Amino acid sequence: MIMKKQLFSILVVVLIGLTAWSQAPGTTPVVVSHETQMLHGRKYYVHIVEKGQTVYSISKAYKVQSYDAVTHVDIHFLHPGDTVWLPVRGQFSEAAQELEQKEAKPAESQEQAPEPPAAKSKRLYQQKALPVRKVGKTVKVALMMPLHLDQIDQISTSKFDVEQRGKKVYRQFEFIEFYEGILLALEQLEERGISVELNVVDVSNNTVAAVEEAFQSHNVAQSDVLIALLFRDAFDRAAQLAQQAGIYIVNPMATRSDICAENPYVVKLQPSLEGQISLMLKNMKAERPHAHLYIIHSGSDADKAVREELKRQLDERKDIKYTLFNWSQNAKLAATIKATPGCNVVSIYSHKSDQMRIHVSTLLNRLSAFKSNTPTLYTLTDWTVEYGDIDFAQLQLLNYHTFSTSWDMTNQVHTDFLQAYRDRYATEPVTQLAAIGYDLSLYIIAGLAHKGADFWQSTAQINPHGLLQPMHLVRSGSGLENDRAQLYRMENLRFIPALLK
């Protein structure tokens, strides 16, 4: 993704080729430019701001997310003559771009209605698939993760150390549950007749150099798929090398969608922000059809993407009334909630860990002070996991809803997995890493075994039995992203699936 600071020196391109326009309420009509620039390998439309136009109205006209628009000034203070760069949708590879340019100018003898961009993008992928390795009878999987095997001899099993566990932290155990979840999935796949060759590469220091060395000496580039549990810089380098080798690389933990922006071989496993918000709004409408929604935010860039996606979907729906509430005015929260009993509250406030803990505690105290007509609280991340000392009784009182990373004990698939984990490892998983490793292995490896390399182009038909969480990959930016999620609500201090319609 192109950073704003990289665009200071870009020359303004004259606006030409005006062919279409769109208008947002209360703004100057936005005429869509077909003039483009290639910036750092990605194609952008160049738009010159006119009086009365906003980033939101401009982005809507170009049919992209407002937070994907790039400017060299504060987006809240656009002036006529400023330049906004909007990413061209459907750009995945040089071959696809060349094909798109050819098809954008049909022969004069052909008369046909213009094809919607989304449909064209899908068709381009069907006609001109990305170069990718052919999958053989055995699916070859490379797993790169920090196992710290060079420090394995430091682990002590003396009686004293075992009784004092918790006082010693061994890095070898940080991500071991992820690996254990993958092994459980491989056993399931073997029972279904699927052969898998697993190549495990220890990248303990999580550096770019370690990633490059792994590609050179561990045969990673000969894999059918690469699973990379790595930190940001190391993953970005691994993604570059995977693209050069023509293999797909899966990021199990990243929540930032920008990892899919430019690399068509990147697979983001965590649910998309768009999908989560869509489910959350559906639930609000199902459970409290007429409730007002308060969106508590920080007003900073930290929650900007979530804030704008919420606004976009709410403005499109038009059936949920909402108010943005800046947490800097939190002293007024009690009076605001009292004036609208039975409302919904979603906290997207994002800050450093200490401020977040203060925010969580203060918000729960103020919301739970209402003994009747209490609001319903929503969060995108599970506070019961992030803040171990949180008051569960307060969450229960607030009918807490979240995209939980806890186990659903009413779900037979979840209980069967936990039993299998206990049987194999004689313990229970402490985190959801085991579940994530298990799900991605079942979904992707089963898909490759049944469909070969075509799996990456036709994931809609893949629905393997036994997934703990829903999964479905779609194109997002250039790469693939999981657009499925499961919303839960707290009942009797446990999470159960939330109502949707």
C-alpha positions as CSV (number, residue, x, y, z in Angstrom):
1,M,0.0,0.0,0.0
2,I,1.3,3.4,-0.9
3,M,2.0,5.6,2.1
4,K,0.9,9.2,2.2
5,K,4.4,10.5,2.7
6,Q,5.5,8.9,-0.5
7,L,3.2,11.0,-2.5
8,F,4.5,14.5,-1.7
9,S,6.6,14.7,-4.8
10,I,4.0,13.4,-7.2
11,L,3.1,15.8,-10.0
12,V,-0.6,16.7,-10.4
13,V,-2.0,15.1,-13.5
14,V,-4.5,17.2,-15.6
15,L,-8.0,15.9,-15.3
16,I,-9.2,14.6,-18.7
17,G,-11.5,11.9,-20.1
18,L,-14.5,12.7,-18.0
19,T,-17.2,10.1,-18.7
20,A,-19.4,9.5,-15.6
21,W,-20.4,11.2,-12.4
22,S,-22.0,10.4,-9.0
23,Q,-23.3,12.6,-6.3
24,A,-23.4,12.2,-2.5
25,P,-26.1,14.1,-0.6
26,G,-25.1,17.7,0.2
27,T,-22.0,17.6,-2.0
28,T,-20.9,18.8,-5.4
29,P,-21.4,16.1,-8.0
30,V,-18.2,14.0,-8.5
31,V,-17.2,13.5,-12.1
32,V,-15.2,10.3,-12.4
33,S,-11.8,10.6,-14.1
34,H,-10.4,7.8,-16.3
35,E,-6.9,9.3,-16.0
36,T,-4.6,7.0,-14.1
37,Q,-1.1,6.8,-12.7
38,M,1.0,3.8,-11.9
39,L,2.5,4.3,-8.4
40,H,4.8,1.6,-6.9
41,G,3.3,-1.0,-9.1
42,R,-0.4,-0.2,-8.5
43,K,-2.8,1.8,-10.7
44,Y,-4.6,4.8,-9.3
45,Y,-7.2,7.2,-10.6
46,V,-6.2,10.8,-10.2
47,H,-9.0,13.1,-9.0
48,I,-8.8,16.9,-8.6
49,V,-11.0,18.1,-5.8
50,E,-13.8,20.7,-6.5
51,K,-15.5,22.9,-4.0
52,G,-18.0,21.0,-1.8
53,Q,-16.5,17.5,-2.5
54,T,-15.3,15.3,0.4
55,V,-13.2,12.1,0.5
56,Y,-16.4,10.2,1.3
57,S,-18.3,11.5,-1.8
58,I,-15.2,11.1,-4.0
59,S,-14.6,7.5,-2.9
60,K,-18.2,6.6,-3.3
61,A,-18.2,7.9,-6.9
62,Y,-15.1,5.7,-7.6
63,K,-16.7,2.8,-5.8
64,V,-13.8,2.3,-3.3
65,Q,-13.5,2.4,0.4
66,S,-12.9,6.0,1.7
67,Y,-9.9,4.9,3.8
68,D,-8.2,3.6,0.6
69,A,-8.2,7.0,-0.9
70,V,-4.7,8.7,-0.7
71,T,-4.1,12.4,-0.2
72,H,-1.1,14.5,0.9
73,V,-3.3,16.6,3.3
74,D,-5.6,15.9,6.1
75,I,-8.7,14.3,4.6
76,H,-11.0,16.5,6.7
77,F,-9.6,19.7,5.2
78,L,-9.7,19.2,1.4
79,H,-9.6,22.3,-0.7
80,P,-10.4,22.9,-4.4
81,G,-7.4,21.9,-6.4
82,D,-6.1,19.2,-4.0
83,T,-5.4,15.8,-5.5
84,V,-6.9,12.5,-4.3
85,W,-5.6,9.2,-5.6
86,L,-8.2,6.4,-5.8
87,P,-7.1,2.7,-6.4
88,V,-8.4,1.1,-9.5
89,R,-10.5,-1.9,-8.6
90,G,-9.8,-5.3,-10.1
91,Q,-6.0,-5.0,-10.5
92,F,-4.4,-8.2,-9.6
93,S,-1.4,-9.0,-11.9
94,E,0.3,-7.4,-14.9
95,A,-1.4,-10.0,-17.2
96,A,-4.8,-9.1,-15.8
97,Q,-4.1,-5.4,-16.2
98,E,-3.0,-5.8,-19.8
99,L,-6.1,-7.8,-20.6
100,E,-8.3,-5.2,-18.8
101,Q,-6.7,-2.4,-21.0
102,K,-7.4,-4.4,-24.1
103,E,-11.0,-5.1,-23.2
104,A,-11.6,-1.5,-22.1
105,K,-11.5,-0.6,-25.8
106,P,-13.8,-3.0,-27.7
107,A,-13.9,-3.0,-31.5
108,E,-16.1,-0.3,-33.0
109,S,-18.2,-3.0,-34.7
110,Q,-19.2,-4.4,-31.3
111,E,-22.2,-2.8,-29.5
112,Q,-22.6,-3.9,-25.9
113,A,-23.4,-2.5,-22.6
114,P,-20.5,-1.7,-20.3
115,E,-19.7,-4.4,-17.9
116,P,-19.7,-3.7,-14.1
117,P,-16.2,-3.5,-12.7
118,A,-16.8,-6.2,-10.2
119,A,-18.1,-8.6,-12.9
120,K,-15.1,-7.7,-15.1
121,S,-12.6,-8.4,-12.3
122,K,-14.2,-11.8,-11.6
123,R,-14.2,-12.7,-15.4
124,L,-10.5,-11.6,-15.7
125,Y,-9.5,-14.0,-13.1
126,Q,-11.5,-16.8,-14.7
127,Q,-9.9,-16.1,-18.1
128,K,-6.4,-15.3,-17.1
129,A,-5.5,-17.2,-13.9
130,L,-2.4,-16.3,-12.0
131,P,0.6,-18.5,-12.7
132,V,0.7,-21.1,-9.9
133,R,2.3,-24.5,-9.3
134,K,0.3,-27.6,-10.3
135,V,-0.8,-29.6,-7.3
136,G,0.2,-33.2,-7.3
137,K,-1.3,-36.2,-5.6
138,T,0.4,-35.1,-2.4
139,V,-0.3,-31.5,-1.2
140,K,3.0,-29.9,-0.3
141,V,2.7,-27.4,2.7
142,A,5.4,-25.2,4.0
143,L,5.0,-23.8,7.6
144,M,7.2,-21.0,8.6
145,M,7.0,-20.0,12.3
146,P,9.2,-19.2,15.3
147,L,9.7,-22.4,17.2
148,H,13.0,-21.3,18.9
149,L,14.4,-24.8,18.5
150,D,17.9,-23.4,19.2
151,Q,16.9,-22.8,22.8
152,I,15.2,-26.1,23.4
153,D,17.9,-27.3,25.8
154,Q,17.0,-24.4,28.2
155,I,13.7,-26.0,29.1
156,S,13.8,-27.4,32.7
157,T,11.5,-30.2,33.9
158,S,12.8,-30.3,37.4
159,K,10.2,-30.6,40.2
160,F,11.0,-27.1,41.4
161,D,10.5,-25.5,38.1
162,V,7.3,-27.4,37.3
163,E,5.8,-26.3,40.7
164,Q,6.9,-22.7,40.0
165,R,5.5,-22.7,36.4
166,G,4.4,-19.3,35.4
167,K,7.6,-17.7,36.7
168,K,9.6,-19.0,33.8
169,V,8.4,-18.2,30.2
170,Y,9.8,-20.4,27.5
171,R,9.4,-18.9,24.0
172,Q,9.2,-22.4,22.5
173,F,5.6,-22.6,23.8
174,E,4.4,-19.2,22.4
175,F,2.9,-20.6,19.2
176,I,3.1,-24.4,19.7
177,E,-0.7,-24.7,19.9
178,F,-0.9,-23.4,16.4
179,Y,1.3,-26.2,15.2
180,E,-0.6,-28.8,17.3
181,G,-3.9,-27.6,15.6
182,I,-2.3,-28.2,12.2
183,L,-1.3,-31.7,13.2
184,L,-4.8,-32.5,14.3
185,A,-6.1,-31.3,10.9
186,L,-3.6,-33.4,9.1
187,E,-4.8,-36.5,10.9
188,Q,-8.4,-35.7,9.8
189,L,-7.2,-35.2,6.2
190,E,-5.3,-38.5,6.3
191,E,-8.5,-40.3,7.4
192,R,-10.2,-38.8,4.3
193,G,-7.6,-40.1,2.0
194,I,-5.7,-36.8,1.5
195,S,-1.9,-37.1,1.4
196,V,0.0,-34.1,2.8
197,E,3.8,-33.4,3.0
198,L,4.5,-30.8,5.7
199,N,7.8,-28.9,5.6
200,V,8.3,-27.0,9.0
201,V,10.8,-24.2,9.0
202,D,11.9,-22.6,12.2
203,V,12.2,-18.8,11.8
204,S,12.9,-18.0,15.4
205,N,14.2,-14.4,15.1
206,N,11.4,-13.3,12.7
207,T,13.7,-11.3,10.5
208,V,13.8,-10.6,6.8
209,A,17.2,-12.3,6.6
210,A,15.9,-15.5,8.2
211,V,13.0,-15.5,5.8
212,E,15.3,-15.2,2.8
213,E,17.6,-17.9,4.1
214,A,14.6,-20.2,4.6
215,F,13.5,-19.8,1.0
216,Q,17.1,-20.5,-0.2
217,S,17.9,-23.6,1.9
218,H,14.6,-25.2,2.9
219,N,12.8,-25.7,-0.5
220,V,9.9,-23.5,0.5
221,A,9.5,-22.2,-3.1
222,Q,8.5,-25.8,-4.2
223,S,5.4,-25.8,-1.9
224,D,1.8,-25.7,-3.0
225,V,1.0,-23.3,-0.2
226,L,3.0,-21.4,2.5
227,I,1.6,-20.8,5.9
228,A,3.6,-18.0,7.6
229,L,3.1,-17.2,11.3
230,L,5.5,-14.2,11.2
231,F,5.7,-10.6,12.3
232,R,5.1,-7.8,9.9
233,D,8.4,-7.1,8.2
234,A,9.3,-10.8,8.0
235,F,5.8,-11.7,6.6
236,D,6.0,-8.9,4.0
237,R,9.3,-10.2,2.7
238,A,8.0,-13.8,2.7
239,A,5.0,-12.5,0.7
240,Q,7.3,-10.9,-1.9
241,L,9.3,-14.2,-2.3
242,A,6.1,-16.2,-2.5
243,Q,4.8,-14.0,-5.3
244,Q,8.0,-14.5,-7.2
245,A,7.7,-18.2,-6.8
246,G,4.0,-18.2,-7.7
247,I,2.8,-19.8,-4.5
248,Y,0.0,-18.6,-2.2
249,I,1.0,-17.4,1.3
250,V,-1.4,-17.6,4.2
251,N,-1.3,-15.1,7.1
252,P,-3.2,-16.7,10.0
253,M,-3.3,-13.8,12.4
254,A,-3.1,-10.4,10.6
255,T,-6.2,-8.2,11.0
256,R,-4.9,-5.5,8.6
257,S,-6.5,-5.8,5.2
258,D,-3.7,-3.8,3.5
259,I,-1.6,-7.0,3.3
260,C,-3.9,-8.0,0.4
261,A,-3.6,-4.6,-1.3
262,E,-0.9,-5.3,-3.9
263,N,0.0,-8.9,-3.7
264,P,-2.4,-11.3,-5.4
265,Y,-0.9,-14.3,-3.7
266,V,-1.6,-13.2,-0.1
267,V,-4.4,-14.9,1.8
268,K,-5.7,-13.1,4.9
269,L,-7.4,-15.6,7.2
270,Q,-8.9,-13.3,9.8
271,P,-12.4,-12.1,9.0
272,S,-12.7,-8.9,6.9
273,L,-13.7,-5.7,8.6
274,E,-16.6,-5.3,6.1
275,G,-18.0,-8.7,6.9
276,Q,-17.8,-8.3,10.6
277,I,-19.6,-4.9,10.6
278,S,-22.2,-6.3,8.2
279,L,-23.0,-9.2,10.6
280,M,-23.1,-6.8,13.6
281,L,-25.6,-4.5,12.0
282,K,-27.8,-7.4,10.9
283,N,-27.8,-8.6,14.5
284,M,-28.7,-5.1,15.9
285,K,-31.7,-5.0,13.5
286,A,-32.8,-8.5,14.4
287,E,-32.6,-8.1,18.2
288,R,-33.5,-4.4,18.6
289,P,-35.2,-3.2,15.4
290,H,-35.7,0.4,16.6
291,A,-32.7,0.9,18.9
292,H,-30.5,3.9,18.4
293,L,-26.8,3.1,17.9
294,Y,-24.0,5.0,19.6
295,I,-20.5,4.5,18.1
296,I,-17.8,5.3,20.7
297,H,-14.6,6.3,19.1
298,S,-11.3,8.0,19.7
299,G,-11.4,10.5,16.8
300,S,-7.9,9.5,15.9
301,D,-6.4,7.5,13.0
302,A,-6.3,4.5,15.2
303,D,-10.0,3.7,14.6
304,K,-10.4,5.7,11.4
305,A,-10.9,2.6,9.1
306,V,-13.5,1.0,11.4
307,R,-15.3,4.3,11.9
308,E,-15.5,5.0,8.2
309,E,-16.6,1.5,7.3
310,L,-19.4,1.7,10.0
311,K,-20.5,5.0,8.6
312,R,-20.5,3.7,5.0
313,Q,-22.6,0.7,5.8
314,L,-25.0,2.6,8.0
315,D,-25.5,5.3,5.4
316,E,-26.2,2.6,2.8
317,R,-28.7,0.7,5.0
318,K,-30.5,3.9,6.3
319,D,-32.6,1.7,8.7
320,I,-30.5,2.2,11.8
321,K,-30.2,5.7,13.4
322,Y,-26.8,6.3,14.8
323,T,-24.6,8.9,16.6
324,L,-20.8,9.2,16.6
325,F,-19.7,9.7,20.2
326,N,-16.1,10.9,20.8
327,W,-14.7,9.3,24.0
328,S,-13.1,12.6,24.9
329,Q,-16.7,13.7,26.0
330,N,-17.2,10.6,28.0
331,A,-18.5,12.5,31.0
332,K,-21.7,13.1,29.0
333,L,-22.2,9.5,28.2
334,A,-24.5,8.7,31.1
335,A,-26.9,11.5,30.3
336,T,-26.8,10.6,26.6
337,I,-27.7,6.9,27.3
338,K,-30.4,7.9,29.8
339,A,-32.0,10.0,27.1
340,T,-32.2,7.0,24.7
341,P,-32.9,3.9,26.9
342,G,-32.5,0.4,25.3
343,C,-30.0,1.6,22.8
344,N,-27.0,-0.2,21.3
345,V,-23.4,0.8,21.9
346,V,-20.4,-0.3,19.8
347,S,-17.0,0.6,21.1
348,I,-14.3,1.0,18.4
349,Y,-12.1,3.1,20.7
350,S,-8.5,2.2,20.1
351,H,-5.5,3.4,22.0
352,K,-2.4,2.2,23.8
353,S,-2.8,-0.7,26.3
354,D,-3.0,1.4,29.4
355,Q,-5.5,3.9,28.0
356,M,-7.5,0.9,26.7
357,R,-7.8,-0.7,30.1
358,I,-9.0,2.6,31.5
359,H,-11.5,3.0,28.7
360,V,-12.9,-0.6,29.1
361,S,-13.3,-0.2,32.9
362,T,-14.9,3.2,32.7
363,L,-17.2,2.3,29.9
364,L,-18.5,-0.8,31.6
365,N,-19.0,1.0,34.9
366,R,-21.1,3.7,33.2
367,L,-23.1,1.5,31.0
368,S,-23.9,-1.1,33.7
369,A,-25.1,1.7,36.1
370,F,-28.5,1.6,34.3
371,K,-30.4,-1.1,36.2
372,S,-33.3,-1.1,33.6
373,N,-33.3,-0.5,29.9
374,T,-29.6,-1.2,29.8
375,P,-27.8,-0.7,26.5
376,T,-26.4,-3.6,24.5
377,L,-22.6,-3.5,24.1
378,Y,-20.8,-4.6,20.9
379,T,-17.1,-4.9,20.3
380,L,-15.2,-6.2,17.3
381,T,-12.6,-7.9,19.5
382,D,-13.3,-10.2,22.4
383,W,-12.7,-8.2,25.6
384,T,-12.9,-11.4,27.8
385,V,-9.7,-12.6,26.1
386,E,-7.9,-9.2,25.8
387,Y,-8.6,-8.2,29.4
388,G,-8.5,-11.2,31.7
389,D,-9.6,-9.2,34.8
390,I,-12.7,-7.8,33.2
391,D,-16.0,-8.0,35.1
392,F,-18.0,-10.7,33.4
393,A,-21.1,-9.8,35.5
394,Q,-21.1,-6.4,33.9
395,L,-20.7,-7.9,30.4
396,Q,-23.6,-10.2,31.1
397,L,-25.8,-7.3,32.3
398,L,-25.0,-5.5,29.0
399,N,-26.0,-8.4,26.8
400,Y,-22.4,-8.4,25.5
401,H,-21.9,-9.2,21.8
402,T,-18.5,-9.8,20.1
403,F,-16.7,-11.8,17.5
404,S,-15.6,-14.2,20.2
405,T,-12.4,-16.2,20.2
406,S,-13.8,-18.4,23.0
407,W,-15.2,-21.9,22.6
408,D,-18.9,-22.4,21.9
409,M,-19.8,-25.3,24.2
410,T,-23.2,-25.6,22.6
411,N,-21.5,-26.5,19.3
412,Q,-20.8,-30.2,18.8
413,V,-17.9,-29.5,16.4
414,H,-16.2,-27.4,19.1
415,T,-16.6,-30.0,21.8
416,D,-15.4,-32.8,19.5
417,F,-12.3,-30.7,18.7
418,L,-11.6,-30.1,22.4
419,Q,-11.9,-33.8,23.1
420,A,-9.6,-34.7,20.3
421,Y,-7.1,-32.1,21.5
422,R,-7.2,-33.6,25.1
423,D,-6.8,-37.1,23.8
424,R,-3.8,-36.3,21.7
425,Y,-2.0,-33.8,24.0
426,A,-3.3,-34.6,27.4
427,T,-4.1,-30.9,28.0
428,E,-6.5,-28.2,26.8
429,P,-5.7,-25.3,24.4
430,V,-5.0,-22.1,26.3
431,T,-5.6,-19.9,23.2
432,Q,-7.4,-20.0,19.9
433,L,-4.2,-20.6,18.0
434,A,-4.9,-24.4,17.8
435,A,-8.4,-23.7,16.3
436,I,-6.9,-21.3,13.8
437,G,-4.2,-23.7,12.6
438,Y,-6.8,-26.5,12.5
439,D,-9.4,-24.5,10.4
440,L,-7.0,-23.1,7.9
441,S,-5.4,-26.5,7.3
442,L,-8.8,-28.2,6.8
443,Y,-10.1,-25.5,4.5
444,I,-7.1,-24.8,2.3
445,I,-5.5,-28.3,2.1
446,A,-8.8,-30.0,1.4
447,G,-9.5,-27.4,-1.3
448,L,-6.1,-27.9,-2.9
449,A,-6.5,-31.7,-2.8
450,H,-9.9,-31.6,-4.5
451,K,-9.5,-28.7,-6.9
452,G,-5.8,-28.4,-7.4
453,A,-4.5,-24.9,-8.2
454,D,-8.1,-24.0,-9.4
455,F,-9.0,-23.8,-5.7
456,W,-7.7,-20.2,-5.5
457,Q,-10.1,-19.2,-8.3
458,S,-13.2,-21.1,-7.2
459,T,-13.3,-21.1,-3.4
460,A,-17.0,-20.6,-3.3
461,Q,-17.6,-24.4,-3.7
462,I,-15.3,-25.4,-0.9
463,N,-17.1,-26.4,2.4
464,P,-15.1,-29.0,4.2
465,H,-16.7,-30.7,7.2
466,G,-15.6,-29.9,10.7
467,L,-14.6,-26.2,10.5
468,L,-14.7,-24.5,13.9
469,Q,-15.4,-21.1,12.4
470,P,-16.9,-20.2,9.0
471,M,-14.5,-19.5,6.2
472,H,-14.8,-18.3,2.6
473,L,-12.1,-16.6,0.6
474,V,-12.9,-13.7,-1.7
475,R,-10.7,-11.2,-3.6
476,S,-10.0,-8.1,-1.5
477,G,-7.7,-5.6,-3.1
478,S,-5.5,-8.0,-5.0
479,G,-5.2,-10.8,-2.5
480,L,-7.7,-13.2,-0.9
481,E,-9.5,-12.5,2.4
482,N,-11.9,-14.4,4.5
483,D,-15.3,-12.6,4.4
484,R,-17.0,-14.9,7.0
485,A,-17.3,-14.4,10.7
486,Q,-19.4,-15.6,13.6
487,L,-21.0,-13.1,16.1
488,Y,-21.7,-14.4,19.6
489,R,-23.6,-13.0,22.6
490,M,-23.1,-13.7,26.2
491,E,-25.7,-15.8,28.0
492,N,-25.2,-17.3,31.4
493,L,-21.6,-16.2,31.3
494,R,-21.0,-18.2,28.1
495,F,-21.0,-17.3,24.5
496,I,-23.7,-18.6,22.1
497,P,-24.2,-17.7,18.4
498,A,-26.1,-14.4,18.1
499,L,-29.4,-13.9,16.2
500,L,-29.2,-12.9,12.6
501,K,-31.8,-12.3,9.9
